[in-house]
Amino acid sequence: MVRREAIADIIRCIDDEIVVCNIGFPSRELYDIKDRERNFYMIGSMGLASSIGLGLALAKPNEDIVVIDGDGSLLMNMGSLATVFANNPKNLTWIVIDNGAYGSTGNQDTYAQVLDLVEVAKGIGFKNSYNFKDIDLKEIIKSDDASFIVYDTEAGNSEAPIIDLDPVAIKNRFMNSI
């Protein structure tokens, strides 16, 4: 499986949930697969999708929030694992696509290649920490605890087009939708 296939699999489980997507190619691929006003496409803030998702989960406790992140971004902001766990927003599902590479900057290796991110999250305390193969994602999104899911994929980028919305338009469209 490649990242684009993982994103397509994830988006099939999305109805009205708010989605925050990691920078670069993941956002481009999500935009190409299924653009929605309730998708927030990150522009230039590597490592912060989880922090934005947490803020939304706390501000919108009656909305389900799904974060689509990458292993490189998680590694850039490891403190967010502890912060999300400590706040345990029941409405947050954090999905990390682990392709072992910084996909948007040239597929350089990440240290996730030698880490089991599911076990790292469990070690912090996430009781809902799973490999995507072991779960029904739609059910997990509706669970009553913060959840951490890892999709293991191969490295590589698709031919997804550039998002043809400027960052202000993305922000305004998203804010109006929520």
Stockholm file with secondary structure:
# STOCKHOLM 1.0

chainA/1-178         MVRREAIADIIRCIDDEIVVCNIGFPSRELYDIKDRERNFYMIGSMGLASSIGLGLALAKPNEDIVVIDGDGSLLMNMGSLATVFANNPKNLTWIVIDNGAYGSTGNQDTYAQVLDLVEVAKGIGFKNSYNFKDIDLKEIIKSDDASFIVYDTEAGNSEAPIIDLDPVAIKNRFMNSI
#=GR chainA/1-178 SS CBHHHHHHHHHTTCSSCEEEECTTHHHHHHHHHHCCTTEEECCSCTTCHHHHHHHHHHHCTTSCEEEEEEHHHHHHTTHHHHHHHHHCCTTEEEEEEECSEEGGGTCEECGGGGCCHHHHHHHHTCSEEEEGGGSCHHHHHTSSSCEEEEEECBSCCCCCCCCCSCHHHHHHHHHHHC
#=GC SS_cons         CBHHHHHHHHHTTCSSCEEEECTTHHHHHHHHHHCCTTEEECCSCTTCHHHHHHHHHHHCTTSCEEEEEEHHHHHHTTHHHHHHHHHCCTTEEEEEEECSEEGGGTCEECGGGGCCHHHHHHHHTCSEEEEGGGSCHHHHHTSSSCEEEEEECBSCCCCCCCCCSCHHHHHHHHHHHC
//
